[in-house]
Amino acid sequence: MRSLIWFRNDLRVDDNPALSNCCVISEEVIAVYFLTESQWEQHNDSKAKKSFWLRSLVCLEKELQKLNIPLLIIETENYDSIYASLLKLMQQYDCKSLYFNNEYPVNELKRDRYIYKSFKEIGFGVFNYHDQVIHPPGSLKTKAGGNFSVYSPFKRKWFEELTEEQLALFDIPSPKNKVNIESSDVEKISKKFASKIDDLWPVGEEYIKSKVTDFLSTKGHLYKDDRNFPAIDGCSKISPYLNSGIVSPKWCILEAKKYNQNLLDEGDRGIVHWVSEILWREFYRHIIYNFPKVSMNRPFLDYTENLEWSKNIEHLQRWKDGKTGIPIVDAGIREMLNTGWMHNRLRMIVAMFLSKNLLIDWREGEKFFMEHLIDGDIASNNGGWQWSASTGTDAAPYFRIMNPETQSIKFDPQGEYIKKWIPELSQCPISEIHMPVDPLKYGYYQPIVDLKKSRQAAIEAFGNLRKD
Ligand SMILES: Cc1cc2nc3c(=O)[nH]c(=O)nc-3n(C[C@H](O)[C@H](O)[C@H](O)COP(=O)(O)OP(=O)(O)OC[C@H]3O[C@@H](n4cnc5c(N)ncnc54)[C@H](O)[C@@H]3O)c2cc1C
């Protein structure tokens, strides 16, 4: 029997349930990936991320070749047009079944449910799997039978319900029978998408696995302390690889276990904390699945819809350009503009600054992050933004606003991170690096807002909202 495997954000051969199951059942397998540029535009996917996907597909094609599976890259308009393209492929190549791993944002769910139902009606086999999470979204319930909207009880339940079986890896399949179909010229297609930061983000399953192992063995035990200091290379930087599925979260969790005496929720405090961050990622996947409104541009807390956001275009532009005059905020934005990635502490600081001190709608920031991050991910990005803006699940209370200057003093005490990204301040003494007395003297900027007054204004704006 011949089957079709549809790759999406699961660009790997190891621990890939759809690929593995497809190969067990089928003698011959063909792989497909849809290049949907206008859909990507609609989702604000960054140039760096698109290039990362295409470069990863070059690696995937080589791995699939070893399994005698050709990879076809099909350019199609958007998600709506995928159905017709898939159907054509199934008929043209006489495939009996379709395999894929699940995605949870609302457009992807709609697309997959339609294809699932229609293909079943036609008589095809359709098989889908959860590879981005350990517990399928919707499967973990509160005592009252509802869905979790707070992380800590979610995490407790995650561990309570965990079985050994759920952590079993899917091996790389054995080679299939050869088929007389040529793979697309992935290398050539990939070149069209090249971005200027490609060198910063090498691709490949082996590359990222050795990076994770190296991180866990040398820095894992320090993670809980170092992860908040952006001048320290203290976190794993695996987010782009996890989000594109170059490595599975399950593989990462099992690797963490190896470096923590086979334990997950106790033992080495650094590694335990790292695992709990991977569970935050899973938590936000459950959130977008269980509360689809959050991936439809709506806040989790409905009443915050009534907040009167500032329409100050100049403030927004200065924030986007990394020219707000608040050094730590500008450093964070500039790190993202230059590398496609931003340290988590900075993501929180710049997001709170935009949504609280500037009182600008968090959706502006969410979109801007997606346009520039190589790890831009609908679930985690939305979760992070709604947390920072106090509009989301388990969000920061609106009156607990991070002061960027205090954050800077605490987490970048020597101003190393600031100096790295703001060369204008290279001669500024440490005593005033967090808020220069005369910024213009360095060719830097006056702060666009007063931190105390803008904080107070945000507290009042949120405090005045009616909750009914
Ligand atoms: C406003 C805002 C926007 C964000 N946008 C994104 C995004 O688009 N894509 C994205 O992957 N993460 C996002 N995050 C979460 C977090 O900042 C990144 O996952 C993390 O910085 C990635 O770096 P790392 O791989 O070194 O993480 P590590 O600290 O090494 O953590 C390991 C992994 O755990 C997961 N993780 C860590 N922190 C979080 C978190 N707070 N929420 C969800 N998962 C987490 C990530 O998959 C990460 O790769 C956002 C956070 C905020 C506050």
The ligand as a MOL file (V3000), in Angstrom:
LIG
                    3D

  0  0  0     0  0            999 V3000
M  V30 BEGIN CTAB
M  V30 COUNTS 53 58 0 0 0
M  V30 BEGIN ATOM
M  V30 1 C 5.8000 38.5420 25.1900 0
M  V30 2 C 6.3590 37.1620 24.9870 0
M  V30 3 C 6.3500 36.6080 23.7200 0
M  V30 4 C 6.8520 35.3120 23.5100 0
M  V30 5 N 6.8240 34.7850 22.2430 0
M  V30 6 C 7.2560 33.5140 22.0340 0
M  V30 7 C 7.2000 32.9400 20.7410 0
M  V30 8 O 6.7280 33.5380 19.7680 0
M  V30 9 N 7.6890 31.6760 20.5940 0
M  V30 10 C 8.2010 30.9650 21.6420 0
M  V30 11 O 8.6310 29.8250 21.4460 0
M  V30 12 N 8.2380 31.4860 22.8770 0
M  V30 13 C 7.7960 32.7380 23.1100 0
M  V30 14 N 7.8660 33.2710 24.3700 0
M  V30 15 C 8.3410 32.4270 25.4840 0
M  V30 16 C 9.8580 32.4930 25.7590 0
M  V30 17 O 10.2870 33.8170 25.8000 0
M  V30 18 C 10.6850 31.7320 24.7250 0
M  V30 19 O 10.1490 30.4420 24.5290 0
M  V30 20 C 12.1340 31.5670 25.1950 0
M  V30 21 O 12.7130 32.8330 25.3850 0
M  V30 22 C 12.9190 30.7860 24.1570 0
M  V30 23 O 14.2650 30.7250 24.5030 0
M  V30 24 P 14.9690 29.3540 24.8920 0
M  V30 25 O 14.6880 28.3440 23.8470 0
M  V30 26 O 16.3780 29.6580 25.2070 0
M  V30 27 O 14.1850 28.9580 26.1990 0
M  V30 28 P 14.6190 28.1450 27.4960 0
M  V30 29 O 14.6010 29.1020 28.6210 0
M  V30 30 O 15.8340 27.3460 27.2940 0
M  V30 31 O 13.3480 27.1740 27.6860 0
M  V30 32 C 13.2150 25.9480 26.9610 0
M  V30 33 C 11.9410 25.9620 26.1410 0
M  V30 34 O 10.8060 26.0970 26.9890 0
M  V30 35 C 9.7830 26.8350 26.3210 0
M  V30 36 N 9.5100 28.0700 27.0610 0
M  V30 37 C 10.3570 28.7660 27.8470 0
M  V30 38 N 9.7250 29.8280 28.3900 0
M  V30 39 C 8.4650 29.7980 27.9180 0
M  V30 40 C 7.3250 30.6270 28.1070 0
M  V30 41 N 7.3500 31.6970 28.9060 0
M  V30 42 N 6.1950 30.3270 27.4340 0
M  V30 43 C 6.1270 29.2420 26.6270 0
M  V30 44 N 7.1720 28.4130 26.4260 0
M  V30 45 C 8.3180 28.6880 27.0590 0
M  V30 46 C 10.3220 27.1860 24.9470 0
M  V30 47 O 9.8660 26.2390 24.0120 0
M  V30 48 C 11.8220 27.1040 25.1560 0
M  V30 49 O 12.5140 26.8450 23.9600 0
M  V30 50 C 7.3630 34.5710 24.6060 0
M  V30 51 C 7.3720 35.1500 25.8820 0
M  V30 52 C 6.8800 36.4290 26.0720 0
M  V30 53 C 6.9100 37.0250 27.4410 0
M  V30 END ATOM
M  V30 BEGIN BOND
M  V30 1 1 1 2
M  V30 2 1 2 3
M  V30 3 2 2 52
M  V30 4 2 3 4
M  V30 5 1 4 5
M  V30 6 1 4 50
M  V30 7 2 5 6
M  V30 8 1 6 7
M  V30 9 1 6 13
M  V30 10 2 7 8
M  V30 11 1 7 9
M  V30 12 1 9 10
M  V30 13 2 10 11
M  V30 14 1 10 12
M  V30 15 2 12 13
M  V30 16 1 13 14
M  V30 17 1 14 15
M  V30 18 1 14 50
M  V30 19 1 15 16
M  V30 20 1 16 17
M  V30 21 1 16 18
M  V30 22 1 18 19
M  V30 23 1 18 20
M  V30 24 1 20 21
M  V30 25 1 20 22
M  V30 26 1 22 23
M  V30 27 1 23 24
M  V30 28 2 24 25
M  V30 29 1 24 26
M  V30 30 1 24 27
M  V30 31 1 27 28
M  V30 32 2 28 29
M  V30 33 1 28 30
M  V30 34 1 28 31
M  V30 35 1 31 32
M  V30 36 1 32 33
M  V30 37 1 33 34
M  V30 38 1 33 48
M  V30 39 1 34 35
M  V30 40 1 35 36
M  V30 41 1 35 46
M  V30 42 1 36 37
M  V30 43 1 36 45
M  V30 44 2 37 38
M  V30 45 1 38 39
M  V30 46 1 39 40
M  V30 47 2 39 45
M  V30 48 1 40 41
M  V30 49 2 40 42
M  V30 50 1 42 43
M  V30 51 2 43 44
M  V30 52 1 44 45
M  V30 53 1 46 47
M  V30 54 1 46 48
M  V30 55 1 48 49
M  V30 56 2 50 51
M  V30 57 1 51 52
M  V30 58 1 52 53
M  V30 END BOND
M  V30 END CTAB
M  END
